[in-house]
Every structure is written in structure tokens, then in C-alpha cells.
Amino acid sequence: MAEHRYYRVAEHVFSIEAPEAMFAPLTNYEPFRVWDTPAETRFSLTAGIEPIDTENREHVFTDTSDDDMPRIEVYRVGQKWLFCIAISKDAPICSKILVTPDFRQAWLEIDTQDSTFAINNAAMLLYAFSTAHLQTLEMHAAVAVRQGRGYLFLGRSGTGKSTHARQWMQAFDDAWLLNDDNPILRQFGNRVVVYGSPWSGKTPCYKNLSVEVGGIVKLKQAPHNEPRRLRLPEAYAYMLSSASGLKILPEMMDSIYMTIANMIQTVPMFALECLPNTDAAEVCWGAVTAK
């Protein structure tokens, strides 16, 4: 029997409809669940094992930009988008998502026993694409919170984002982890707020909490701990490489470009060449809080 559930992430509401058994492992969504039926949803995802119609599909591109991330093949099926997802670069396709042009409605075909992976990836894609025009960014980052502000750590997979966040927990008794892989950023006037999400990579951290952003740090492994303030062009490039979006859509990317341009003029950004030790956390804290 299918069940319909609603969730609110960074104040955007979406719904997932799926067989009841598929919801059992989706405990990461529970902190974000909305129990009343909302008046409006940002997107609706219907998941199941029934095949979706993918005839006459036209290949657009394949995203294999990061070996540690899922492979995503993108197609057009008439006016709709089709995303075929594999768990890794060389793995077989395990799910297909057919999406309306406005990214408001989607159907997920699950070709694997791991329905959790399929639903999570579909929801992450839809969330990023359907909120991009609302000064909202889904980021590939880890977030540590201290003294009421959140600090984002950017970098490619394997750079040490999670490790650096853990160093903050070890270095400072009052530091805590908001999200380890997919936080949400939103701009409100002269404030940028970071939110937890149901998606947090390898470290389970699903907090329905938010704080104002105090700084953003691009990490790079090095034999020393050395921070520096980024110039705006550098900051822009690093933010763009860490934000989720469908880069072949000019309208979506225009919104993302504008949001990033506003955020980097609101929040200070730094580069940190660092070691995996608590000294790096202390150096970073000193840099992001310096007047």
C-alpha cells in the first residue's frame, strides 16, 4: 500500500509517495516530517518499482565529475527530463527519475533493493533544482556550529571536510556538527542562513536546525595550517563548484550565479591549507572570527 508523506527542509516543503515498506529505513527524514497537509509543495516524488516510460529518450550528458559520487546520465523524453543514476562511476543503473520541466513532479523507478539510496538521490536532485530560483543552494559541504554561527567547509570528496569538522568538535567543547555533506544555504537580505537536511553523506547527522552563517572555508591538504581571506572571484569559483544545479539550464544557473554573488558579499570566505589536527581547527577559528 502506498503512503504519502510531507517534509519541510529549510522552509521548503516537498512530498514523497512510496510503498509503506520503503519508508521504514528513511529515518533520516523523520526530523523534517510535516504532519499536516500543506497548502503547497515545492515538488512531489512518487517512488516504486513499476517501470516508467523512457522510450524515445535523447541523451544530453553524463555527469562523472567525481569518482566517489553517483554517475548521473541525463536524457530528454519529450518535454520531460530523465535522470538515470548509478551508485558509482562504473556501476549499472539502479534507478530512473522522470521529471516535469519545472521540476515540480517526478516519478522514480527503483531497479535495486536499496530503495533508500534511490529515494535519497532523487529527493536531493529535485530539491536542488526546484529551489534554485528561491535564493537557496544545496551545498556539498560539512558544517560546524560554534557560538551560534555555522561555518561551512568546502572541498572535493576526500579533501578532509568531515575530518576538519571533527577537529572542531575535539578542539572546542561547545562546537557541534549541523550537517556532514549536504547542508542548505538561504539568503535573507543581509543574512545567510545554513540549515540541516535529511542528506548527510557517510556521517549520520540529520538535524532540523538552522543558524546564521559566520564564514565559509575552502580546505586544501597541506603540511601546515595557514588561512587566507579569499578575493571575490576565488570565492565565487569555489562556491559554484560546491553548489548543486543543472548546469545546462541557463535560467536555473542564472539564479544560482546571482545567489552566490550575493552570498559572497555577505559572508566572509577563506582558504585554509591544513593538517588533520586540532591546531587546524584553532587556526581556522581565529581566521573566521578575526575583526
VOVO-951899 format. One record per residue (C-alpha): x negated, y negated, z negated; residue number from 1. Coordinates in nm, 2 decimals, decimal comma, padded with zeros to 4 digits. Layout:
# VOVO-951899
     xx     yy     zz seq
      X      Y      Z NUM
...
***
This chain:
# VOVO-951899
     xx     yy     zz seq
  00,00  00,00  00,00   1
 -00,13 -00,34  00,10   2
 -00,18 -00,61 -00,17   3
 -00,21 -00,99 -00,12   4
 -00,44 -01,19 -00,35   5
 -00,54 -01,56 -00,37   6
 -00,87 -01,71 -00,47   7
 -01,00 -02,06 -00,54   8
 -01,37 -02,13 -00,47   9
 -01,50 -02,49 -00,50  10
 -01,13 -02,61 -00,50  11
 -01,06 -02,44 -00,16  12
 -00,80 -02,16 -00,17  13
 -00,80 -01,86  00,05  14
 -00,63 -01,52  00,06  15
 -00,72 -01,16  00,12  16
 -00,48 -00,89  00,21  17
 -00,60 -00,53  00,19  18
 -00,50 -00,18  00,08  19
 -00,48 -00,18 -00,30  20
 -00,77  00,06 -00,34  21
 -01,01 -00,18 -00,17  22
 -00,96 -00,44 -00,44  23
 -01,09 -00,22 -00,72  24
 -01,46 -00,28 -00,65  25
 -01,41 -00,65 -00,57  26
 -01,47 -00,76 -00,94  27
 -01,68 -01,05 -00,81  28
 -01,36 -01,22 -00,70  29
 -01,17 -01,19 -01,03  30
 -01,31 -01,51 -01,19  31
 -01,18 -01,70 -00,89  32
 -00,84 -01,55 -00,87  33
 -00,53 -01,77 -00,84  34
 -00,21 -01,60 -00,98  35
  00,05 -01,84 -00,85  36
  00,12 -01,85 -00,48  37
 -00,05 -02,17 -00,35  38
  00,12 -02,41 -00,11  39
 -00,17 -02,40  00,14  40
 -00,47 -02,18  00,20  41
 -00,79 -02,26  00,38  42
 -00,79 -01,91  00,55  43
 -00,62 -01,57  00,53  44
 -00,81 -01,25  00,58  45
 -00,63 -00,92  00,65  46
 -00,86 -00,61  00,59  47
 -00,81 -00,25  00,68  48
 -00,93  00,05  00,88  49
 -00,68  00,00  01,17  50
 -00,87 -00,09  01,49  51
 -00,84 -00,44  01,62  52
 -00,81 -00,52  01,99  53
 -01,16 -00,61  02,12  54
 -01,11 -00,54  02,49  55
 -01,24 -00,79  02,75  56
 -01,49 -00,93  02,49  57
 -01,76 -01,16  02,61  58
 -02,09 -01,17  02,43  59
 -02,20 -01,51  02,31  60
 -02,51 -01,44  02,10  61
 -02,66 -01,22  01,83  62
 -02,79 -01,36  01,51  63
 -03,10 -01,16  01,38  64
 -03,28 -01,47  01,24  65
 -03,37 -01,29  00,91  66
 -03,47 -00,92  00,89  67
 -03,33 -00,90  00,54  68
 -02,98 -01,03  00,64  69
 -02,70 -00,86  00,82  70
 -02,70 -00,86  01,20  71
 -02,41 -01,05  01,35  72
 -02,30 -01,01  01,71  73
 -02,07 -01,29  01,83  74
 -01,82 -01,25  02,11  75
 -01,52 -01,43  02,26  76
 -01,20 -01,24  02,30  77
 -00,97 -01,48  02,49  78
 -00,95 -01,78  02,27  79
 -01,04 -01,59  01,95  80
 -01,38 -01,52  01,80  81
 -01,51 -01,17  01,73  82
 -01,79 -01,10  01,48  83
 -01,94 -00,75  01,48  84
 -02,15 -00,70  01,17  85
 -02,42 -00,45  01,08  86
 -02,57 -00,42  00,73  87
 -02,93 -00,48  00,87  88
 -03,11 -00,57  01,19  89
 -03,13 -00,22  01,33  90
 -02,82 -00,06  01,17  91
 -02,50  00,03  01,35  92
 -02,20 -00,20  01,35  93
 -01,99 -00,13  01,03  94
 -01,72 -00,40  01,06  95
 -01,54 -00,63  01,31  96
 -01,37 -00,96  01,24  97
 -01,13 -01,11  01,49  98
 -01,07 -01,48  01,41  99
 -00,84 -01,75  01,54 100
 -01,01 -02,06  01,70 101
 -00,95 -02,27  01,39 102
 -01,09 -02,00  01,15 103
 -00,77 -02,01  00,95 104
 -00,66 -01,65  01,02 105
 -00,87 -01,33  01,06 106
 -00,83 -00,95  01,08 107
 -01,10 -00,72  00,95 108
 -01,16 -00,37  01,09 109
 -01,38 -00,17  00,84 110
 -01,58  00,11  01,00 111
 -01,76  00,22  00,69 112
 -01,69  00,35  00,34 113
 -01,85  00,03  00,20 114
 -01,54 -00,19  00,22 115
 -01,69 -00,43 -00,04 116
 -01,98 -00,52  00,20 117
 -01,74 -00,57  00,49 118
 -01,49 -00,79  00,29 119
 -01,76 -01,00  00,13 120
 -01,93 -01,08  00,46 121
 -01,61 -01,16  00,63 122
 -01,50 -01,39  00,35 123
 -01,83 -01,57  00,34 124
 -01,82 -01,63  00,71 125
 -01,47 -01,76  00,71 126
 -01,53 -01,98  00,40 127
 -01,83 -02,15  00,56 128
 -01,66 -02,20  00,90 129
 -01,32 -02,31  00,77 130
 -01,45 -02,57  00,52 131
 -01,74 -02,72  00,71 132
 -01,53 -03,03  00,81 133
 -01,44 -03,09  00,44 134
 -01,79 -03,21  00,32 135
 -01,85 -02,86  00,20 136
 -02,16 -02,65  00,25 137
 -02,22 -02,28  00,18 138
 -02,59 -02,26  00,09 139
 -02,85 -01,99  00,09 140
 -03,00 -02,08 -00,25 141
 -03,03 -02,00 -00,61 142
 -02,90 -02,24 -00,87 143
 -03,03 -02,30 -01,23 144
 -02,85 -02,53 -01,47 145
 -03,01 -02,74 -01,74 146
 -02,88 -03,03 -01,94 147
 -02,56 -03,04 -01,75 148
 -02,70 -03,06 -01,40 149
 -02,77 -02,80 -01,13 150
 -03,09 -02,75 -00,94 151
 -03,09 -02,56 -00,61 152
 -03,39 -02,36 -00,49 153
 -03,41 -02,31 -00,12 154
 -03,62 -02,08  00,10 155
 -03,61 -01,78  00,33 156
 -03,54 -01,44  00,19 157
 -03,85 -01,32 -00,01 158
 -03,97 -01,67 -00,08 159
 -03,90 -01,63 -00,46 160
 -03,58 -01,83 -00,52 161
 -03,44 -01,57 -00,76 162
 -03,78 -01,53 -00,93 163
 -03,82 -01,91 -00,98 164
 -03,46 -01,93 -01,12 165
 -03,55 -01,66 -01,37 166
 -03,86 -01,85 -01,47 167
 -03,63 -02,14 -01,57 168
 -03,44 -01,90 -01,79 169
 -03,76 -01,79 -01,95 170
 -03,92 -02,14 -01,98 171
 -03,61 -02,32 -02,12 172
 -03,37 -02,18 -02,38 173
 -03,09 -02,40 -02,25 174
 -03,12 -02,31 -01,88 175
 -02,87 -02,07 -01,72 176
 -02,80 -01,92 -01,38 177
 -02,50 -02,05 -01,19 178
 -02,54 -01,85 -00,87 179
 -02,83 -01,65 -00,72 180
 -02,77 -01,66 -00,34 181
 -02,45 -01,84 -00,21 182
 -02,35 -02,15 -00,41 183
 -02,11 -02,41 -00,26 184
 -02,20 -02,78 -00,23 185
 -01,94 -03,05 -00,20 186
 -01,99 -03,43 -00,16 187
 -01,76 -03,66 -00,36 188
 -01,85 -04,02 -00,29 189
 -02,19 -04,08 -00,45 190
 -02,18 -03,74 -00,63 191
 -02,28 -03,39 -00,51 192
 -02,13 -03,10 -00,70 193
 -02,25 -02,74 -00,69 194
 -02,01 -02,45 -00,75 195
 -02,05 -02,09 -00,83 196
 -01,90 -01,84 -00,58 197
 -01,80 -01,47 -00,56 198
 -02,11 -01,41 -00,35 199
 -02,44 -01,39 -00,53 200
 -02,68 -01,16 -00,35 201
 -02,87 -00,90 -00,55 202
 -02,82 -01,06 -00,89 203
 -02,45 -01,03 -01,01 204
 -02,36 -01,39 -01,11 205
 -02,00 -01,48 -01,03 206
 -01,93 -01,79 -01,24 207
 -01,62 -02,01 -01,16 208
 -01,81 -02,32 -01,29 209
 -01,94 -02,64 -01,14 210
 -02,19 -02,91 -01,23 211
 -02,33 -03,22 -01,06 212
 -02,65 -03,16 -00,87 213
 -02,97 -03,31 -01,02 214
 -03,21 -03,21 -00,74 215
 -03,29 -02,97 -00,46 216
 -03,62 -02,79 -00,43 217
 -03,77 -02,61 -00,12 218
 -04,00 -02,34 -00,25 219
 -04,32 -02,21 -00,10 220
 -04,55 -01,94 -00,25 221
 -04,90 -02,08 -00,33 222
 -05,20 -02,02 -00,56 223
 -05,10 -02,33 -00,76 224
 -04,80 -02,53 -00,89 225
 -04,77 -02,85 -00,70 226
 -04,45 -03,05 -00,63 227
 -04,39 -03,35 -00,40 228
 -04,09 -03,56 -00,31 229
 -03,97 -03,49  00,05 230
 -03,91 -03,75  00,31 231
 -03,56 -03,77  00,46 232
 -03,65 -03,59  00,79 233
 -03,81 -03,30  00,60 234
 -03,52 -03,28  00,35 235
 -03,27 -03,27  00,64 236
 -03,45 -02,99  00,82 237
 -03,47 -02,77  00,50 238
 -03,11 -02,83  00,42 239
 -02,99 -02,75  00,77 240
 -03,19 -02,42  00,77 241
 -03,02 -02,31  00,44 242
 -02,66 -02,41  00,53 243
 -02,42 -02,16  00,69 244
 -02,25 -02,27  01,01 245
 -02,17 -02,15  01,36 246
 -02,44 -02,35  01,55 247
 -02,28 -02,31  01,89 248
 -01,98 -02,52  01,79 249
 -02,06 -02,89  01,83 250
 -01,76 -03,01  01,62 251
 -01,85 -02,78  01,33 252
 -02,22 -02,87  01,34 253
 -02,14 -03,25  01,36 254
 -01,96 -03,21  01,03 255
 -02,24 -03,02  00,88 256
 -02,50 -03,27  01,01 257
 -02,30 -03,56  00,86 258
 -02,26 -03,38  00,52 259
 -02,63 -03,30  00,50 260
 -02,72 -03,66  00,59 261
 -02,50 -03,79  00,31 262
 -02,63 -03,54  00,06 263
 -03,00 -03,60  00,10 264
 -02,94 -03,97  00,05 265
 -02,75 -03,89 -00,27 266
 -02,96 -03,62 -00,43 267
 -03,35 -03,61 -00,45 268
 -03,52 -03,33 -00,27 269
 -03,86 -03,18 -00,34 270
 -04,11 -02,92 -00,21 271
 -04,27 -02,70 -00,46 272
 -04,58 -02,49 -00,38 273
 -04,58 -02,25 -00,67 274
 -04,68 -01,93 -00,85 275
 -04,43 -01,69 -01,00 276
 -04,48 -01,81 -01,36 277
 -04,31 -02,03 -01,62 278
 -04,56 -02,31 -01,56 279
 -04,40 -02,34 -01,22 280
 -04,06 -02,40 -01,39 281
 -04,20 -02,66 -01,62 282
 -04,38 -02,84 -01,33 283
 -04,06 -02,83 -01,13 284
 -03,85 -02,97 -01,42 285
 -04,10 -03,25 -01,46 286
 -04,07 -03,34 -01,10 287
 -03,69 -03,33 -01,06 288
 -03,64 -03,54 -01,38 289
 -03,91 -03,80 -01,32 290
 -03,78 -04,15 -01,30 291
***
